[in-house]
Amino acid sequence: MIVGFQGVAGAFSQEAARALGASATRGYPSFAALCAAVERGALPYAVLPVENSVVGVIAAAREALARARLAPVAERLHRIEQALIGAPGAAVSDVRRVLSHPVALAQCSLFLGRLGVRAEPYYDTAAAVRRVAAAGEMTHAAIGPLPAAELYGAAVLARAVQDVAANYTRFWLVARTRG
């Protein structure tokens, strides 16, 4: 089963797709592009985060679903552990700027406030990790999934940086509706 997700390899949505039985996954740059791919038949399924236990409804995903002719066929409640990830050799004390998806930044707002860093929205957690790893800038870090750090050769600077330990996201596996 091929399942699309918003983001790049290493994203939480890719993890959820695999947990829902995906044999292969394909990343898309936005929820709208992902939903459009399923609607036109280029992809049989998509997985979208629709609600988080800390920040509530994932508005961008819900809006894309509302505009598409897609329906949920399965659901997964997926534990989210955020990490602070930087360039190899960086230390937490070096970090001045943190990139991540706006929902991830919200999940870690207390941690980021204690660090006294500038938080900057980015379109995807794993893509933020990839960008930070590629740039190699010691003062830049990302909030994202641990597997993305390994995948992109980045350093894990701190684990479990989300403000609430019981941080879960509800994902829907969606398919095209008939008619």
C-alpha positions in Angstrom: 0.0 0.0 0.0 1.5 3.4 -1.1 0.7 6.2 1.3 1.5 9.9 0.7 2.3 12.3 3.5 3.1 16.0 3.9 6.8 16.6 4.3 10.0 14.8 3.6 11.5 11.5 4.7 11.8 11.2 8.5 8.6 13.2 9.2 6.2 12.1 11.9 3.6 11.7 9.2 5.8 9.1 7.5 6.1 7.2 10.8 2.3 7.2 11.1 1.9 6.0 7.5 4.2 3.1 8.2 2.3 2.3 11.4 -0.9 2.2 9.4 0.5 -0.4 7.0 2.2 1.6 4.2 4.6 -0.5 2.2 5.9 2.6 0.5 5.5 6.3 1.2 5.8 9.5 -0.8 6.3 13.0 0.5 4.4 16.1 -0.7 5.3 19.8 0.0 1.8 20.7 1.3 -1.4 19.2 2.6 -3.2 20.7 -0.5 -0.8 19.0 -2.9 -1.1 15.7 -1.0 -4.9 15.8 -1.1 -4.9 16.7 -4.8 -2.7 13.7 -5.6 -5.2 11.4 -4.0 -8.2 13.1 -5.6 -6.8 12.7 -9.1 -5.8 9.1 -8.5 -2.0 9.6 -8.5 -1.9 8.1 -5.0 -4.4 5.6 -3.4 -4.0 6.9 0.2 -2.7 9.8 2.2 -2.1 10.2 5.9 -2.8 13.6 7.6 -2.4 14.8 11.1 -5.7 16.2 12.1 -5.5 16.8 15.9 -2.7 17.1 18.5 -3.3 16.6 22.3 -1.3 19.8 23.1 -2.2 22.3 20.4 -5.6 20.9 19.2 -6.9 20.8 15.6 -4.2 20.9 12.9 -6.0 23.6 10.9 -4.0 23.4 7.7 -4.7 19.7 7.3 -8.4 20.0 8.2 -8.8 22.8 5.7 -7.1 20.8 2.9 -9.4 17.8 3.7 -12.5 20.1 3.7 -11.7 21.2 0.2 -11.1 17.6 -1.1 -13.3 14.7 -1.8 -11.5 12.4 0.6 -12.8 10.3 3.5 -11.1 8.7 6.5 -10.6 4.9 6.2 -8.4 4.4 9.3 -7.0 6.3 12.2 -3.9 6.2 14.4 -3.0 8.0 17.6 0.7 8.4 17.4 3.1 9.5 20.2 5.1 12.5 19.3 8.5 13.0 20.9 10.2 16.2 19.8 14.0 16.6 19.8 16.3 19.6 19.5 18.5 18.7 16.5 21.6 20.6 15.3 24.6 20.4 13.1 27.3 17.8 14.1 29.5 19.4 16.8 26.9 21.9 18.0 25.8 22.3 21.6 22.6 23.5 23.1 24.4 26.6 24.3 25.3 27.5 20.7 21.7 27.6 19.5 20.2 31.0 18.7 17.6 30.1 16.0 15.2 27.1 15.9 13.3 26.0 12.8 10.3 23.7 12.7 6.7 23.3 11.7 4.5 25.8 13.6 2.6 22.9 15.4 6.0 21.5 16.6 7.1 25.0 17.8 3.8 25.3 19.7 4.3 21.9 21.3 7.8 23.1 22.6 7.1 26.7 23.4 8.1 26.5 27.1 11.3 24.7 26.2 12.1 27.3 23.5 11.3 30.2 25.9 13.7 28.8 28.5 16.4 28.6 25.8 15.7 32.2 24.8 16.0 31.5 21.1 14.2 32.8 18.0 11.7 30.3 16.8 11.0 30.3 13.0 8.2 28.4 11.3 9.2 26.0 8.5 6.9 23.8 6.4 7.9 20.4 7.9 9.8 19.1 11.0 12.0 16.7 9.0 12.7 19.2 6.3 13.9 21.6 9.0 16.2 19.0 10.3 17.5 18.3 6.8 18.1 22.1 6.3 20.0 22.5 9.6 22.1 19.5 8.9 23.0 20.6 5.4 23.8 24.2 6.5 26.2 23.1 9.3 25.6 26.4 11.1 26.2 25.8 14.9 23.8 28.5 15.9 20.8 27.0 14.1 18.8 24.0 15.2 15.5 22.3 14.4 12.7 20.7 16.5 11.9 17.4 14.9 11.8 13.6 15.0 14.8 11.6 16.2 14.8 9.4 13.0 15.3 12.6 10.9 18.5 13.4 12.8 20.0 10.0 11.9 18.7 10.1 8.4 20.3 13.5 7.7 23.4 13.1 9.7 22.5 15.7 12.3 23.2 15.7 16.1 20.6 15.2 18.7 21.2 18.1 21.2 18.2 17.4 23.5 15.5 14.7 23.6 11.9 14.9 24.7 11.7 18.7 24.5 7.9 18.9 24.1 6.2 20.8 26.9 3.9 17.9 27.7 5.2 14.3 27.9 1.9 12.8 26.8 2.0 14.4 23.3 0.0 12.5 20.8 -1.2 13.3 17.3 -4.3 11.8 15.7 -3.6 10.8 12.0 -6.3 9.9 9.5 -5.6 7.6 6.6 -7.8 9.0 3.8 -8.9 7.8 0.4 -10.9 9.2 -2.5 -14.7 9.1 -2.1 -16.9 7.7 -4.8 -18.8 10.0 -7.0 
